[in-house]
Structure formats: structure tokens, C-alpha cells
Amino acid sequence: MNEITARRAVVEACHRAATEKLVVGTAGNASQRFGGQVAITATGAVLGRVTEDEVVVVDLDGAFVEGDLEPTSEVDLHLGIYRARPAGSGVDAVMHVHAPLSVAVGTVLDTLPVIHYQQLALGGDVRVAPYSTFGSAELAADVSTALTDRRAALMSNHGSVAVGATVGEALDHALLLEWLCGIYRDASALGTPRVLDEDQQRAVVEAALARSYGTLRRRPTDEESR
């Protein structure tokens, strides 16, 4: 991936996040790492109509490489996540949103337990990073810790952060987390949600691997089936 494709990917993900109602106005930010650099949304950018000119490029120390605008106030959050995880580790993109159900759950829970097997795509239970002022070093450090061995984390009284190999994948993880938060809210209104235990989670992983779950597969022809 180069600078042009990284910027375009960030723009596309931001537009989609707005369409999916994960963000309103300027409340959110996104980035894509490429090489030793990061394409990241500018501060004040309205994500639903952000342009490539409103995506700037910085290095992993935060030094400007390309662009006339200041990066998002959460630039240290993004860079802290990248610095803790080498390129090619599956974490080369970050999506931060203020999705309403994720915000709500993050005001109540310390951890979102595994309530559905699809949650294992995020690595298991979803941790809630403690509250700190937006843009602070404390928030960046706590979110990076909450993301250890996970693809998403909630932020107390704030929102969520999701990661992926691409910014599109990070957005998919943010959407999955928002769906899970909605399921948890609805289930809690009916009673105490049942949680998948470790044995049940392990069985899901084994079944997914055995069946190549979640991937398109060509049906064998009649001749191949013989």
C-alpha cells in the first residue's frame, strides 16, 4: 500500500462509518499505516464528507510528512497502537468512533463478556479502557493496553477503538462491536445474559477452522463428489 491508496482507504472507511451511523460530524477518526508512515484524518474533519486533502500523513513519531492540516487530536492514540505492534502484525489500521451503543455499554461495564460466538473475531471479551481526557497520553496508553490480543476495545464514557490489517477491516470490527453492544443491551433488558464459557469458545474456534467458517467456498461438482 502506498500513500495514495492509504488516503483513499481512510476516506472510504470514514464515509462508510457515517453511513452506518457510527459517527456524527467530527466525532471520530481513522488511520492506515503504510511503510513507516500513517495516513490519518485531520482534526475537525467531518467524517461523512472527508476528502483526501483532509487526510494527512505523519511518521510513527508524529512528525509531518504530507498535508497542510493538523492531524486529529487523537493522533497519539493511533501512533501508540502502531508503535506497540509491528507492521504486518494484523494491526495496520485504526478506527475510532463514538457509536451510541458502544458508548452506552462503556459507561456501565468494565468488560463486555463473550455473549455470541462471532465476538471471537474480536479476540474474546472486550475490555473497557478507563476514562481519561480525549487526546491525553493516559488515554492512548490505556486503550493500547485494552487492545492487547484483541481487535477492539471500548473506552469508558467515550466510544470504541477497533483495529485491523486495513482500515476497512477495522471498520468491520467496529461495526461488529456495536452490534454486540446492542445485543447485550437488549438481552440485559430481558434478564441476565448467558455468557459462553472457555470450553464453548474453544469449540467455536475448532469448528471455524475445520469448516473454514466465514469464507466463500466453491461447491464441488457432481463429478468431484464421486
Backbone as CSV, one residue per row, in Angstrom:
resi,resn,N_x,N_y,N_z,CA_x,CA_y,CA_z,C_x,C_y,C_z
1,MET,0.853,-1.188,0.000,0.000,0.000,0.000,0.893,1.244,0.000
2,ASN,0.508,2.248,-0.807,1.251,3.498,-0.839,0.399,4.637,-0.269
3,GLU,0.937,5.850,-0.303,0.238,6.990,0.287,-1.128,7.231,-0.350
4,ILE,-1.200,7.138,-1.654,-2.461,7.412,-2.346,-3.531,6.411,-1.950
5,THR,-3.193,5.125,-1.985,-4.192,4.103,-1.652,-4.556,4.161,-0.170
6,ALA,-3.584,4.515,0.685,-3.875,4.632,2.113,-4.855,5.774,2.369
7,ARG,-4.621,6.913,1.746,-5.529,8.050,1.922,-6.925,7.711,1.418
8,ARG,-6.999,7.082,0.274,-8.302,6.716,-0.286,-9.024,5.732,0.620
9,ALA,-8.291,4.783,1.169,-8.906,3.792,2.053,-9.472,4.459,3.298
10,VAL,-8.760,5.438,3.847,-9.246,6.157,5.024,-10.527,6.916,4.689
11,VAL,-10.529,7.591,3.547,-11.726,8.336,3.133,-12.925,7.400,2.976
12,GLU,-12.738,6.300,2.293,-13.834,5.349,2.075,-14.374,4.807,3.387
13,ALA,-13.476,4.478,4.308,-13.915,3.939,5.599,-14.680,4.993,6.396
14,CYS,-14.227,6.229,6.355,-14.920,7.303,7.079,-16.325,7.523,6.519
15,HIS,-16.454,7.536,5.209,-17.773,7.710,4.596,-18.700,6.565,4.977
16,ARG,-18.152,5.361,4.966,-18.973,4.210,5.328,-19.376,4.247,6.804
17,ALA,-18.451,4.673,7.658,-18.765,4.778,9.083,-19.915,5.747,9.319
18,ALA,-19.929,6.840,8.571,-21.025,7.804,8.701,-22.325,7.212,8.180
19,THR,-22.262,6.509,7.057,-23.460,5.865,6.502,-24.030,4.845,7.481
20,GLU,-23.152,4.135,8.171,-23.571,3.124,9.144,-23.962,3.738,10.492
21,LYS,-23.864,5.062,10.581,-24.255,5.819,11.785,-23.395,5.482,12.999
22,LEU,-22.131,5.201,12.727,-21.175,5.023,13.811,-20.578,6.351,14.247
23,VAL,-20.665,7.354,13.387,-20.097,8.664,13.698,-21.099,9.752,13.316
24,VAL,-20.980,10.868,14.013,-21.767,12.060,13.697,-20.807,13.239,13.636
25,GLY,-20.820,13.970,12.530,-19.962,15.139,12.405,-18.494,14.791,12.490
26,THR,-17.794,15.461,13.409,-16.342,15.281,13.548,-15.984,14.257,14.618
27,ALA,-16.983,13.568,15.187,-16.763,12.679,16.329,-16.223,11.319,15.905
28,GLY,-14.938,11.260,15.620,-14.295,10.015,15.239,-13.064,10.297,14.400
29,ASN,-12.244,9.293,14.187,-11.043,9.449,13.374,-10.578,8.082,12.912
30,ALA,-9.756,8.068,11.880,-9.315,6.809,11.283,-7.915,6.967,10.721
31,SER,-7.203,5.851,10.634,-5.851,5.900,10.077,-5.479,4.574,9.437
32,GLN,-4.486,4.650,8.560,-3.947,3.473,7.879,-2.428,3.594,7.843
33,ARG,-1.742,2.585,8.363,-0.281,2.576,8.310,0.177,2.011,6.974
34,PHE,1.210,2.606,6.415,1.836,2.072,5.202,3.333,2.365,5.324
35,GLY,4.137,1.311,5.223,5.559,1.508,5.448,5.779,2.016,6.868
36,GLY,6.577,3.048,7.008,6.799,3.655,8.320,5.991,4.918,8.521
37,GLN,4.931,5.069,7.734,4.122,6.273,7.806,2.652,5.928,8.052
38,VAL,1.877,6.971,8.415,0.470,6.776,8.750,-0.367,7.864,8.089
39,ALA,-1.381,7.442,7.328,-2.371,8.366,6.781,-3.498,8.465,7.807
40,ILE,-3.817,9.682,8.252,-4.757,9.865,9.355,-5.630,11.088,9.123
41,THR,-6.856,11.028,9.579,-7.788,12.139,9.368,-7.321,13.389,10.107
42,ALA,-7.634,14.525,9.515,-7.279,15.813,10.110,-8.264,16.181,11.216
43,THR,-7.806,16.973,12.168,-8.698,17.437,13.215,-9.775,18.335,12.616
44,GLY,-10.990,18.177,13.081,-12.101,18.976,12.570,-12.729,18.453,11.306
45,ALA,-12.216,17.348,10.754,-12.792,16.794,9.525,-14.136,16.141,9.835
46,VAL,-15.135,16.441,9.006,-16.446,15.798,9.113,-16.343,14.466,8.386
47,LEU,-16.408,13.373,9.109,-16.081,12.083,8.526,-16.991,11.692,7.371
48,GLY,-18.239,12.094,7.418,-19.170,11.722,6.359,-18.863,12.357,5.022
49,ARG,-18.087,13.421,5.032,-17.722,14.063,3.761,-16.236,14.435,3.707
50,VAL,-15.422,13.692,4.458,-13.991,13.945,4.448,-13.431,13.702,3.050
51,THR,-12.434,14.486,2.668,-11.777,14.349,1.370,-10.343,13.875,1.570
52,GLU,-9.696,13.488,0.477,-8.309,13.038,0.572,-7.396,14.157,1.058
53,ASP,-7.741,15.418,0.760,-6.948,16.548,1.237,-7.068,16.727,2.743
54,GLU,-8.087,16.098,3.341,-8.276,16.185,4.784,-7.737,14.946,5.502
55,VAL,-6.918,14.193,4.783,-6.166,13.075,5.360,-4.690,13.435,5.248
56,VAL,-4.024,13.556,6.395,-2.622,13.955,6.401,-1.745,12.733,6.640
57,VAL,-0.453,12.908,6.425,0.495,11.809,6.610,1.535,12.227,7.643
58,VAL,1.725,11.352,8.637,2.750,11.563,9.663,3.604,10.313,9.764
59,ASP,4.764,10.448,10.413,5.542,9.241,10.685,5.160,8.702,12.059
60,LEU,5.774,7.613,12.486,5.378,6.965,13.732,5.764,7.758,14.973
61,ASP,6.542,8.828,14.784,6.852,9.732,15.891,5.947,10.963,15.886
62,GLY,5.058,11.025,14.895,4.133,12.150,14.816,4.620,13.318,13.985
63,ALA,5.805,13.205,13.394,6.329,14.284,12.557,5.585,14.333,11.235
64,PHE,5.307,15.547,10.746,4.577,15.705,9.493,5.390,15.224,8.307
65,VAL,4.685,14.540,7.399,5.274,14.103,6.148,4.570,14.788,4.986
66,GLU,3.245,14.840,5.048,2.465,15.412,3.951,1.155,15.960,4.492
67,GLY,0.754,17.143,3.971,-0.537,17.717,4.322,-0.408,19.102,4.932
68,ASP,-1.465,19.894,4.779,-1.481,21.266,5.286,-2.298,21.415,6.566
69,LEU,-2.962,20.342,7.003,-3.842,20.412,8.156,-3.248,19.681,9.352
70,GLU,-3.717,20.037,10.539,-3.298,19.347,11.751,-3.992,17.986,11.830
71,PRO,-3.299,16.966,12.306,-3.952,15.656,12.443,-4.949,15.675,13.589
72,THR,-5.784,14.652,13.647,-6.756,14.502,14.714,-6.113,14.671,16.090
73,SER,-6.899,15.144,17.041,-6.405,15.292,18.418,-6.058,13.949,19.044
74,GLU,-6.545,12.847,18.454,-6.253,11.509,18.953,-5.082,10.862,18.216
75,VAL,-4.226,11.675,17.614,-3.112,11.112,16.843,-2.218,10.241,17.719
76,ASP,-2.012,10.625,18.979,-1.147,9.829,19.852,-1.765,8.469,20.159
77,LEU,-3.092,8.395,20.218,-3.766,7.117,20.424,-3.438,6.168,19.274
78,HIS,-3.578,6.667,18.044,-3.288,5.851,16.859,-1.817,5.426,16.835
79,LEU,-0.923,6.385,17.036,0.507,6.081,16.939,0.959,5.143,18.051
80,GLY,0.376,5.281,19.240,0.728,4.381,20.336,0.361,2.939,20.024
81,ILE,-0.786,2.756,19.388,-1.211,1.411,18.991,-0.236,0.832,17.971
82,TYR,0.158,1.642,16.994,1.083,1.158,15.970,2.473,0.852,16.542
83,ARG,2.946,1.738,17.391,4.302,1.542,17.924,4.411,0.276,18.765
84,ALA,3.305,-0.120,19.372,3.310,-1.330,20.204,3.140,-2.608,19.390
85,ARG,2.866,-2.458,18.091,2.576,-3.619,17.248,3.315,-3.464,15.913
86,PRO,4.174,-4.395,15.561,4.958,-4.244,14.335,4.099,-4.285,13.084
87,ALA,4.576,-3.649,12.045,3.890,-3.690,10.756,3.732,-5.131,10.308
88,GLY,2.584,-5.450,9.725,2.329,-6.803,9.268,1.795,-7.718,10.346
89,SER,1.545,-7.184,11.539,1.038,-7.998,12.644,-0.475,-8.158,12.598
90,GLY,-1.101,-7.574,11.578,-2.558,-7.585,11.507,-3.170,-6.331,12.081
91,VAL,-2.308,-5.443,12.592,-2.776,-4.155,13.130,-2.063,-3.044,12.372
92,ASP,-2.606,-2.691,11.229,-2.065,-1.609,10.414,-3.119,-0.545,10.125
93,ALA,-4.215,-0.585,10.861,-5.270,0.411,10.693,-6.026,0.554,12.002
94,VAL,-6.516,1.769,12.242,-7.262,2.081,13.467,-8.505,2.879,13.107
95,MET,-9.636,2.488,13.703,-10.885,3.231,13.548,-11.412,3.562,14.945
96,HIS,-11.577,4.845,15.212,-12.131,5.299,16.494,-13.460,5.996,16.223
97,VAL,-14.509,5.520,16.886,-15.849,6.078,16.672,-16.540,6.309,18.008
98,HIS,-17.584,7.140,17.960,-18.432,7.400,19.122,-19.801,6.766,18.868
99,ALA,-19.798,5.497,18.494,-21.041,4.791,18.190,-21.907,4.713,19.446
100,PRO,-23.201,5.021,19.343,-24.034,5.201,20.537,-24.135,3.992,21.456
101,LEU,-24.304,2.793,20.914,-24.432,1.625,21.783,-23.105,1.278,22.450
102,SER,-22.017,1.468,21.741,-20.698,1.248,22.328,-20.431,2.249,23.445
103,VAL,-20.808,3.493,23.236,-20.666,4.499,24.292,-21.479,4.084,25.508
104,ALA,-22.730,3.657,25.279,-23.614,3.289,26.387,-23.042,2.138,27.200
105,VAL,-22.618,1.078,26.527,-22.081,-0.080,27.243,-20.793,0.289,27.987
106,GLY,-20.002,1.161,27.403,-18.757,1.581,28.036,-18.960,2.457,29.259
107,THR,-20.173,2.921,29.491,-20.461,3.673,30.709,-20.901,2.765,31.853
108,VAL,-21.115,1.476,31.566,-21.676,0.553,32.558,-20.720,-0.585,32.899
109,LEU,-20.108,-1.187,31.882,-19.304,-2.387,32.085,-17.812,-2.080,32.163
110,ASP,-17.069,-2.989,32.788,-15.609,-2.968,32.729,-15.108,-3.899,31.635
111,THR,-15.940,-4.893,31.280,-15.619,-5.836,30.214,-16.927,-6.299,29.596
112,LEU,-16.970,-6.336,28.275,-18.111,-6.930,27.584,-17.823,-8.416,27.421
113,PRO,-18.557,-9.308,28.121,-18.257,-10.738,28.046,-18.631,-11.322,26.689
114,VAL,-18.191,-12.542,26.442,-18.479,-13.199,25.163,-19.920,-13.705,25.199
115,ILE,-20.791,-12.980,24.505,-22.219,-13.309,24.500,-22.666,-13.939,23.190
116,HIS,-21.779,-13.958,22.197,-22.096,-14.551,20.895,-20.790,-15.035,20.281
117,TYR,-20.856,-16.160,19.562,-19.610,-16.738,19.046,-18.890,-15.839,18.056
118,GLN,-19.625,-14.942,17.377,-18.953,-14.038,16.442,-18.027,-13.056,17.145
119,GLN,-18.216,-12.890,18.443,-17.349,-11.999,19.206,-15.909,-12.486,19.216
120,LEU,-15.711,-13.773,18.964,-14.357,-14.310,18.950,-13.524,-13.730,17.806
121,ALA,-14.186,-13.147,16.808,-13.452,-12.458,15.741,-12.717,-11.234,16.281
122,LEU,-13.162,-10.750,17.435,-12.501,-9.611,18.080,-11.464,-10.069,19.106
123,GLY,-11.359,-11.385,19.294,-10.372,-11.926,20.206,-10.928,-12.427,21.520
124,GLY,-12.221,-12.206,21.769,-12.830,-12.660,23.020,-13.563,-11.540,23.711
125,ASP,-13.526,-11.532,25.034,-14.204,-10.461,25.757,-13.566,-9.122,25.389
126,VAL,-14.362,-8.067,25.436,-13.900,-6.749,25.021,-13.676,-5.901,26.270
127,ARG,-12.455,-5.469,26.451,-12.112,-4.687,27.634,-12.561,-3.225,27.474
128,VAL,-12.823,-2.594,28.608,-13.185,-1.172,28.627,-12.016,-0.394,29.229
129,ALA,-11.368,0.434,28.427,-10.263,1.254,28.922,-10.815,2.312,29.872
130,PRO,-10.141,2.565,31.002,-10.638,3.577,31.941,-10.687,4.963,31.322
131,TYR,-11.536,5.795,31.885,-11.738,7.130,31.326,-10.528,8.029,31.552
132,SER,-10.133,8.730,30.508,-9.161,9.822,30.578,-9.583,10.856,29.551
133,THR,-9.113,12.068,29.703,-9.452,13.144,28.772,-9.020,12.787,27.351
134,PHE,-9.859,13.118,26.371,-9.520,12.808,24.983,-8.205,13.471,24.610
135,GLY,-7.441,12.793,23.781,-6.163,13.317,23.321,-5.029,13.181,24.310
136,SER,-5.285,12.607,25.496,-4.251,12.533,26.526,-3.365,11.306,26.339
137,ALA,-2.157,11.389,26.896,-1.241,10.259,26.847,-1.785,9.087,27.660
138,GLU,-2.500,9.396,28.744,-3.075,8.335,29.575,-4.095,7.529,28.800
139,LEU,-4.956,8.219,28.054,-5.964,7.522,27.259,-5.300,6.652,26.201
140,ALA,-4.305,7.189,25.522,-3.608,6.428,24.480,-2.993,5.161,25.058
141,ALA,-2.362,5.259,26.226,-1.716,4.097,26.832,-2.741,3.066,27.286
142,ASP,-3.839,3.530,27.891,-4.845,2.600,28.401,-5.569,1.871,27.274
143,VAL,-5.841,2.566,26.176,-6.508,1.918,25.047,-5.581,0.888,24.404
144,SER,-4.314,1.223,24.257,-3.368,0.273,23.679,-3.288,-0.989,24.533
145,THR,-3.318,-0.823,25.853,-3.299,-1.977,26.755,-4.573,-2.803,26.617
146,ALA,-5.722,-2.124,26.537,-7.005,-2.826,26.397,-7.074,-3.618,25.103
147,LEU,-6.304,-3.213,24.104,-6.311,-3.886,22.806,-5.346,-5.070,22.749
148,THR,-4.635,-5.364,23.822,-3.708,-6.485,23.807,-4.437,-7.778,23.441
149,ASP,-4.001,-8.414,22.361,-4.602,-9.664,21.861,-6.074,-9.497,21.494
150,ARG,-6.497,-8.300,21.151,-7.877,-8.032,20.789,-7.915,-7.197,19.515
151,ARG,-9.074,-7.181,18.876,-9.277,-6.375,17.677,-10.197,-5.178,17.939
152,ALA,-10.636,-5.032,19.187,-11.475,-3.887,19.534,-11.442,-3.678,21.035
153,ALA,-11.692,-2.446,21.439,-11.794,-2.099,22.857,-12.827,-0.996,23.000
154,LEU,-13.493,-0.998,24.148,-14.386,0.095,24.498,-13.606,1.108,25.328
155,MET,-14.109,2.339,25.347,-13.477,3.414,26.105,-14.530,3.967,27.055
156,SER,-14.251,3.924,28.344,-15.233,4.352,29.328,-15.740,5.762,29.038
157,ASN,-17.077,5.889,28.929,-17.724,7.192,28.731,-17.190,7.949,27.509
158,HIS,-16.869,7.182,26.450,-16.236,7.836,25.296,-16.644,7.217,23.964
159,GLY,-16.291,5.962,23.737,-16.573,5.356,22.439,-15.866,4.028,22.303
160,SER,-15.351,3.753,21.107,-14.654,2.490,20.878,-13.502,2.697,19.911
161,VAL,-12.566,1.754,19.951,-11.456,1.714,19.004,-11.372,0.302,18.459
162,ALA,-11.244,0.184,17.152,-11.090,-1.118,16.518,-9.881,-1.069,15.598
163,VAL,-9.244,-2.205,15.427,-8.043,-2.279,14.603,-8.188,-3.399,13.583
164,GLY,-7.314,-3.368,12.570,-7.326,-4.395,11.546,-6.136,-4.238,10.635
165,ALA,-6.018,-5.151,9.680,-4.935,-5.056,8.704,-5.160,-3.873,7.772
166,THR,-6.429,-3.575,7.508,-6.800,-2.422,6.685,-7.832,-1.613,7.448
167,VAL,-7.998,-0.355,7.054,-8.969,0.485,7.743,-10.391,-0.013,7.478
168,GLY,-10.606,-0.651,6.339,-11.910,-1.257,6.082,-12.188,-2.398,7.040
169,GLU,-11.180,-3.209,7.329,-11.346,-4.304,8.282,-11.550,-3.758,9.692
170,ALA,-10.812,-2.709,10.048,-11.004,-2.087,11.363,-12.438,-1.586,11.512
171,LEU,-12.990,-1.023,10.451,-14.387,-0.571,10.491,-15.331,-1.751,10.670
172,ASP,-15.063,-2.861,9.987,-15.894,-4.060,10.172,-15.899,-4.493,11.636
173,HIS,-14.746,-4.402,12.287,-14.660,-4.780,13.690,-15.433,-3.793,14.574
174,ALA,-15.399,-2.519,14.225,-16.174,-1.527,14.977,-17.674,-1.777,14.822
175,LEU,-18.079,-2.156,13.626,-19.494,-2.481,13.387,-19.912,-3.723,14.162
176,LEU,-19.057,-4.741,14.199,-19.365,-5.948,14.965,-19.497,-5.615,16.449
177,LEU,-18.597,-4.792,16.957,-18.669,-4.411,18.364,-19.953,-3.660,18.661
178,GLU,-20.342,-2.763,17.791,-21.589,-2.015,18.007,-22.788,-2.962,18.009
179,TRP,-22.790,-3.958,17.119,-23.871,-4.949,17.086,-23.905,-5.741,18.382
180,LEU,-22.735,-6.149,18.871,-22.664,-6.907,20.116,-23.165,-6.077,21.298
181,CYS,-22.830,-4.803,21.304,-23.310,-3.934,22.381,-24.834,-3.822,22.349
182,GLY,-25.406,-3.797,21.153,-26.861,-3.784,21.039,-27.480,-5.074,21.544
183,ILE,-26.866,-6.206,21.221,-27.353,-7.497,21.718,-27.287,-7.540,23.244
184,TYR,-26.182,-7.064,23.797,-26.036,-7.072,25.250,-27.094,-6.187,25.903
185,ARG,-27.328,-5.021,25.348,-28.355,-4.127,25.902,-29.729,-4.784,25.871
186,ASP,-30.091,-5.385,24.744,-31.417,-5.995,24.621,-31.553,-7.206,25.540
187,ALA,-30.497,-8.017,25.615,-30.549,-9.195,26.476,-30.651,-8.791,27.945
188,SER,-29.932,-7.731,28.323,-29.952,-7.285,29.712,-31.329,-6.760,30.117
189,ALA,-32.072,-6.242,29.149,-33.426,-5.767,29.446,-34.361,-6.935,29.759
190,LEU,-34.026,-8.131,29.256,-34.853,-9.320,29.486,-34.419,-10.101,30.721
191,GLY,-33.164,-9.992,31.088,-32.647,-10.745,32.227,-31.136,-10.687,32.232
192,THR,-30.507,-11.683,32.827,-29.044,-11.745,32.876,-28.530,-12.510,31.656
193,PRO,-27.751,-11.869,30.788,-27.272,-12.557,29.587,-26.398,-13.768,29.922
194,ARG,-26.620,-14.881,29.230,-25.734,-16.035,29.354,-24.432,-15.738,28.610
195,VAL,-23.351,-16.240,29.144,-22.023,-15.987,28.593,-21.408,-17.309,28.153
196,LEU,-20.728,-17.312,27.003,-20.041,-18.515,26.535,-18.795,-18.754,27.375
197,ASP,-18.681,-19.975,27.936,-17.510,-20.272,28.757,-16.321,-20.641,27.871
198,GLU,-15.174,-20.905,28.484,-13.950,-21.156,27.720,-14.059,-22.402,26.849
199,ASP,-14.698,-23.444,27.349,-14.852,-24.662,26.550,-15.722,-24.399,25.320
200,GLN,-16.792,-23.659,25.493,-17.669,-23.334,24.375,-16.937,-22.459,23.358
201,GLN,-16.143,-21.526,23.833,-15.373,-20.669,22.928,-14.344,-21.488,22.151
202,ARG,-13.692,-22.414,22.838,-12.692,-23.264,22.179,-13.339,-24.124,21.096
203,ALA,-14.524,-24.620,21.379,-15.238,-25.444,20.398,-15.603,-24.634,19.165
204,VAL,-15.945,-23.368,19.362,-16.259,-22.488,18.228,-15.030,-22.309,17.346
205,VAL,-13.892,-22.048,17.960,-12.655,-21.859,17.193,-12.325,-23.117,16.398
206,GLU,-12.443,-24.272,17.027,-12.142,-25.534,16.342,-13.100,-25.766,15.177
207,ALA,-14.388,-25.473,15.381,-15.374,-25.658,14.312,-15.120,-24.687,13.169
208,ALA,-14.757,-23.450,13.513,-14.500,-22.443,12.477,-13.308,-22.837,11.616
209,LEU,-12.263,-23.355,12.252,-11.084,-23.786,11.500,-11.395,-24.998,10.626
210,ALA,-12.150,-25.938,11.172,-12.463,-27.163,10.438,-13.348,-26.881,9.229
211,ARG,-14.217,-25.881,9.337,-15.195,-25.595,8.278,-14.848,-24.369,7.448
212,SER,-13.677,-23.764,7.708,-13.304,-22.517,7.018,-14.447,-21.510,7.110
213,TYR,-14.973,-21.365,8.322,-16.136,-20.514,8.557,-15.862,-19.083,8.122
214,GLY,-16.843,-18.489,7.442,-16.751,-17.093,7.049,-16.069,-16.848,5.722
215,THR,-15.726,-17.903,5.001,-15.087,-17.740,3.695,-15.950,-18.392,2.615
216,LEU,-15.927,-17.795,1.432,-16.657,-18.354,0.303,-15.950,-19.609,-0.178
217,ARG,-16.722,-20.655,-0.468,-16.135,-21.902,-0.959,-16.951,-22.411,-2.141
218,ARG,-16.233,-22.837,-3.162,-16.899,-23.376,-4.347,-17.491,-24.745,-4.012
219,ARG,-18.722,-24.947,-4.387,-19.363,-26.250,-4.191,-18.760,-27.244,-5.173
220,PRO,-18.386,-28.425,-4.698,-17.785,-29.405,-5.625,-18.817,-29.835,-6.677
221,THR,-18.313,-30.079,-7.859,-19.190,-30.564,-8.927,-19.608,-31.995,-8.636
222,ASP,-20.628,-32.459,-9.356,-21.094,-33.848,-9.171,-19.981,-34.842,-9.424
223,GLU,-19.144,-34.504,-10.422,-18.043,-35.413,-10.761,-17.021,-35.463,-9.632
224,GLU,-16.710,-34.283,-9.037,-15.726,-34.222,-7.957,-16.230,-34.915,-6.694
225,SER,-17.531,-34.935,-6.510,-18.134,-35.548,-5.326,-18.141,-37.062,-5.367
226,ARG,-17.947,-37.624,-6.578,-17.984,-39.087,-6.729,-16.743,-39.745,-6.137
